[in-house]
């Protein structure tokens, strides 16, 4: 067994006794803990002040009498005020940093029975933070008998060693992560790992959090849940203040964020506190933070670091202690390169950065989110709507398949569920409703896509649905070349230039005509309406 070292305070009252045989009839904590046959103390680091040096020597002599194998190591630490928490903690912290601990060679017990309550609390905190690398030791007199040794027990702060506590701790952690996910039983492993990390950060850190991800990926919802979790843990008491920075433009941005004084500018008829002051003791969520101007970014950085800022038109700074959560769908590192985002602000935000995947990257989570959206519809409208079996299977087959793009992510899904539920007044979503919604989504996604390939104007939806992605890209390129060419032959020469050079193509126009015919298209079909339609 490794040598055992006890670290503890001299008890100026509990360890004191008159010299004589009667002292052995009294329980004295520091002496008593060395009298146990089942607790061999090899070294006792006895902390005391200069004023109690004689008592420390007296106790050391008695320890030597009952436990010759115990070496008492006096450690003098003087406190101007032993009830001043800052002083006691600071000096004990200095002691731990200067003491040569060797956990590989020795075991340590931290005796917390003696000393002032402040000293005991400080020993507990230093042990919990592992500045003191040991377990807590507690002693007390034995009830109902005269026993100078008393009784002892240890407290191990590793909660995983206590089955019931560990079980409860694990359950609390699961409950917290479920809370962050709004109770949705998500299945995507990457997303679940991220939520586990966010749960730990939310309850253990006040540093800014940066949520990245495409529009509709759930940044705003997650930011609010982080705030609500911190509120449940009594870590914030103020409000949740949310603003989309894309709406803060021009001179009004400074006023909205930092407030203004009456008369600061034309129209400033009253003082305005601003969003940062409104979020005092709470959480400020700046969505699309990349849309802020450089001046606003500089003031936000100052407010994060110093908790102070200057309202517009004011000559005195104001204070606000808030936790910042920022959201963005932009690549801030690129914005820094373009000179539109401050690198020092990004460095401050980048401590805790989490990238939320889009819905298309979490297709296994569509089904549980489908049920969540149906529940939300029921709460909002007071009307419970469900799918019939065939309709649910049809919708999920489309929603989780490769043709479902979900550019708006969860906003698209929520809107889709709302439409189907609204068009099902009898409370059951049927196959016809699902088919109509699938067609509607396909039209919406095509019309809202800035990179539309033009095929939707040439082919019916069912024909486009039958195209493999490879064939669609190839066909879109052919159509584009044809529209930019003067004739079928001209387009053929451009498309089959490599074949012509290798002398494997003899009739480019005919080859192109046959290719288009595979899709029931002709040269005339793909020409813009304002162009004269010429043949080869």
N, C-alpha and C positions, 0 to 999 in steps of 0.2 A: 504494500500500500504506500501511496505517496504521503509525505509529511503533511500534516494538517496545520494550517495557520488561521488563527482567529484574529479579526480586527474589530475593535470596539472601543467605546468611550469608557473612561473611569466614571463610576457612579458616585458623584460627590456626596450624595445622601445614602443611596442604597448600599454602596460598598463600605461606608464608614461604620466603625464599631469601636467600643472601648477595648483597650488592650487588656487581655486576661482570658481565662478559660471560657467565660460566658459568650465570647464572640463566636464560638463554634456552634452555639445553639441558634444562631441567627442566619437566615439566608442572605448571602451576599452574592449578587449575580456574577461578578467577575471571578471571584474565588470559587463559587459553587460549580461553574461550568467546567472547571478542571478536576472536579472530584468524581466524575462519572466514569465507571469502569468501561462503558460502551462508547466513550468519546475521548479519544487520546488526542490531546492538544500538544503539538510539538513546539509551536511558537505562538506567543500572544502579543500582538501589537496593541499596546495600551495607550490610547490617546488621552491626553490630559493637559490642563493649563499649568503655567508656572506656579500659580497660587496653590495648586493641589499636589505639588511634588512630593511632600512628606506622606500624604495619603497613598499616592501611587507606590512609593517605596514600601510602605506597610503592607499593601495588598500584594505586591510582588513577593515579599517575604513569606506571606501565608500561602501563596500559590506554590512557591518552592517547597514548602513544608508538606503539602498534600500531593504535589505532582512534580517530583524532582526532574522528570523528563521534559517539563515545559520551560522553555526559555521566554522570559518576559522582555519585550523590546519596547521601552518607553518611547512615545512619540509626542513631543510637546508642540501643541498648537494653541496659541492664545487668541481669544476673541474679545474685541472691545465690547460687543453686545452679543451674548450667546443666543439671543432671541431674534437677531437680525438675519433673516433668511438669506439675503444677498451675500452678506459677509461670510456666514457659515458655509454656504454652498461653494462660494468662490475659493475659500481657503482649503476646504476638503478636496475640491477639484484639483487645486495645485498639489495637494498631497498625493493624490492618485497618479498625477502625471509624473511626479518625481520619484515615486516608489518603484523599485525594481521587481515587478511581478513576474512570476514564471509559472503560468498555468500548466505547462507541460510537465513540470517537476513537482509542483505543489498543488494542494487543494486549499480553497479559501472559504471561510465562513465569516459573514459580516454580522456582528452581534448588535442587535437594535433594541435591546432591553434598557440599556443605560444611556445617559446623556439627556439633554433637553428634547422636547418633542420636535423642535426644529432640526436638531442634529439627527434624530432618528429618521425624519422625513428625508433629509439630505442623503443619508446613507442608503435609504431605499431607492431614491431616484438615481444615484450614482451606480448602484448595483443593477437597476433595471436598464440603464443606458450602457452597461458593461464597462464603465470606467473602473469599477471594482469587479474583477472577474470571479465572482463566487456566488454562493447561495446565502440567503438570509438565515440567521440563527436567532431564535427566540427562547428565552428562559423565563421561568416563573417559580414561585414557591410551591411546594407540594401541599395541597389542601388537607387539613385534618391531622397533620403530624409535624413534629419538629424535625426538619431535614435540611441541613445547611447546603446540601447539593441542589435541592429543588428538582425541577424537571426541564427538559429541553426538547426542542423540535426544530427542524429546518423548513424553510419555505423556498421552493425552487420556482423562480419566476418564468421558467420555460413552460408556458401553459399547455404545450403539447403533451407534457408528462402527466397531466391530469385528465383522465378520460372524460369525465362529465363536463369539465370546462372546455376541453378541446372540442367536444361534440357541439356544445352550445356556440363556441366561437366559429366553428365551421358552418353551423346553421345560420348564424348572423351574417357571415360573409356571403353565403349563397343567397340569403334574403336581400342583401345589399345589391348584389349584381343583378338579381331578378328585378329589383326596384329600378335600377338604371335602365333595364330593358323594357320597362313598363309592364313587366310580368309576362312578356312574350317568350315562349320556349324556343329561342333561336337555335339553329343547328349548325350554322357556319362556324367552323373551328377558328378561323382567323378572327372573326368578329368577336367570338366569345372570349378568346384570349385577350383581345384589346379591352373588352369591358372589365375583365378581371383586373387588368393593370389600372384602368381608370378608377375602379373602386378603391384600390389601395392609395392612389394619389389623392383622391377626393378626401379621404379621411385622415391623411397624414401630411398633407402639404397645403400651404397657402400660396404657393407660387402660381403665376399665370399658366393657363392651360390653352393650348392651340388645337382647335378641331379643324382638320382639313377634309375636303371631300366635295364631290359634285353637288350642285343644287338639288335639293330634295332628298339627300342622303340621310337626313335626320340630325343635323348639327344643332339646330335650335331646340329640338325636343330633348336631345341628350344634355345640352347645357342646362336646361331647366331641371332635369332630373338630378344632375350633379348638385345643383343648388339645393334642391329639396332634400337630398341625402345629407348634405352638410348641415342643413337646418335641423334635420332629425337628430343628428349627432351633436347638436348645440354648438356648432362651430361658426355659424353665422346667425344673426338675428334680424338683420335688415332685409330689404326687399330684393327681388330679382328684377333688374332693369335691363331691358333688351332694346337694341336699336340696330337697324340695318344701315351700315355706314354708306351704302350706295345712295341713300336718300338724303345724306348730309352734303349739300353742295354750296359752294360760294361762301359769302360772309356769314351765313347763318350756321355753318358747321361749328365754328368756335363757340358761338353763343349756346347752341344746343348741347354741346358736350360740357363746356366749362362754365356756363352761365354768364350773366352780364349784370352790370350795375345800371340802375336807372340813369338815363341820359347818356349812356355810352355811345349811342348812335341814333340816328333818326328812327323813331318808332319804338325806342326802348323806354316805354313809359313806366315800367315797373322793374324791380329787381327780378332776376331769373336765376334759380339755383343751379340749373344744368343737370345733366344726367349723372355726372360723376359724383356730385354731392348727394343726389337722390339715392345713389347706391351705397351710401355710407353704411358700414357694418354689414353690408350684404354682398351681392354679386352683380357685376356689370358684364353683360354679354354684348360684345361688339361683333356683330355678324358682318361678313365681307369687309374685314378691317383693311384689306388691301386697297379699298376705294378711298380711304382717307388721304387728305393732302399731306405733304411733308411737314408743314407747320403743325398741324393737328397731331401728327405722329410724334413729333418732338415733345409736345406737351403731354401726350399720353405716357411717353416713356418717363418723364419727370414725375408724373402723378403715380406711376407704378412704383418707382424707386423711393421717392421721398414722401409719398402720400400727401403732397401739397401741390397747388397749382394756382394760377392767377386768372380770375374771371375777366372777361372783356370789360375794359373801362375801370377796373379796380386798381387801387394802389396798395392793397394788402392781399397776401396769399390766403387761401382757405385750405382746410384740411378735409380729407375724406379717406377713410380706411376701408377699401373694398377689395374683393378678389376679382381678378379679371379672367374672363373666358373669352377668347377670340375665335372667330370662325372665318374661313375663307375657302372659296372654290378655285382660287388662283394659285399659281406657282410663285410663292413669295421670293424664292431664290432668283427666279428670272426677273421679277420686278425689281430686285436690288440691282441686278445687272443693267436694267433699263433706266435706273435712276429714279424710279417711282416709289420705292419703299426703302426705309432706313435700315441699314444693316445692324445698327446698335439696338433698334427696337426688335428686329427679328431675333437677334441673339438672346434678348431678354425673354421673348415668347417661346423660344425653341427648347426650353428645358423639358417641358412635358408636351410633346406633339403627338397627336393621334390622327391617323388617316382613316376616315370612314369609307369603306367600300360602297360602291353603288349597288343598287338592287340587282342589276344584271350579273354582278359578281357574287351575289348571295342568293342564287335561285332556290337553294334548299330552304331558305327562310321565307319564301313567298307564301307557302301554305299557312304557317302559324301567323304571319302578318295579315293574311286574308281573314282569318278568324278574328284577329284583333280589330280590324277595320269594320267587320260586321257588328262587333260589340260596341264600337264607338258610334256606329250609325244608330243602334238601338238606344244608347244613352242619349244621343242628341235629338232623335226624332220620336223616341218613345214607341218605336215599332220594331219588333224582332223579325228579321228576315233571314232565311236560310236558303241554301242550295238544295235542289234534289240531286240524287246520286250521280246521274248522268251529266248534269250540268256542271257540277263541281269538278268531275273528272275532265270534262271538255275544257273548262277554263284553266285548270291547273296544267293540263297538257300544253296549252298554248303559252301560258304565263311563264312556265319554266323551260320552254323550248327555245331553240336558237333564233327563231324569228321574232321573239319578243325583245324589244330593245330597251324599253323603260328609260328613255332619256330624262324624264322628270323624276325617276326613282320612286320613292314612296309617295310623293304627291300624285304621280300617275296612278299608282295602285289605289290610293284613297279615293281619288276621283272616279276611278273605274268601278269600285265597289259601290260608291254612292249612286252612280247612274243605274247600275243593275238593280240595286235595292229600291230605288225610286220607281223604276219601271216594273216592279213586281208587287202590285198593291195587295195581292192575296198572300203575301208573306213567303212565297217560294220562287226562287230564281230558277227558270227552266232553261232548256237547251236553246230555244229560240232567242231568249234574252241574251244568253252568253254569245251566241253566234253574231248577233247584232252588235254587241259590245266589242267583240274581236275585230269586226270589220271597222267599227268606229275608231278603235285604237290604231289600226293600221293606217287609216286615212289621216288621223291626227299626227302620227309620227312622220308620215311622208310630207305633209304640208308644213310641218314645223321644223323640218330638217334643213339646215343651211347647206348641206352637202348632198341635196337630192340629185340622183343620177339621171332623172328624166324618164326613166322607164315606166313610171306610174301613169304617164300621159299616153303611152303607146300600147301597153298591155293591160288586160283586165287583172284585178287583184288575184284571182285564182291562178292565172298564168305566172304572175310574179312569185306567188307562194310556192310554185313548183320548181323555181330556179334554185340551184345550188349557189351559195355565195360566190364561188369561183366563176361560174357561168355568168352571174349577174355583173360582176366586175368587168369581165371580158366583153359582154354585150354592151355595157354602158360605154366602154372605151370605143368600140366599133361605131356606135351611134354618134358619139361625139366627133369622131373623125369624119364620118359621112356628112354631118351637118356643117363641117368646116371645109368641105371639098366641093369643087365645081361640078363634079359628075361622078357616076358610079365607077368609071375607069380610073379617075383621079384618086378617089378614095382607095380603090384596090391597089394602085401602085404604091400608095403610102403605107397601107397595112401589110402588104406582102413584099416589101422592098428586099428583105433578106432572102426570101424564096426566089425572087427574080435574079438576084446576084448569083445565087447557086444554080440557076437555070432549072429549078424544080417547079416553077409556076409558069404556066403558058397563057392563061386567060384570067387576069386578076378580077375583071368585072364579073365574069361568070362565077368565079369562086366566091366572091362577096355576095352575089345574088343568092347563091345556094345557102350560104351561111345565114343570111337574113330570113330566108324561107323556113329555116328550122324553127323560127319563132313566129311564123305567120306574119312576117313583116316584109315590106317592099321598100325600094328606094324612095318612092313617093310618100310612103307612110311616115318616114322619119325626117322629111324636110320641113323647115320652119314655114309657117303659112305665108310669110311675106317674100319668099324666094321663088323665082321661076323654076319649075320642076323640069329638069332636063334629064334625059336618059344618057346611057353611055354612048 
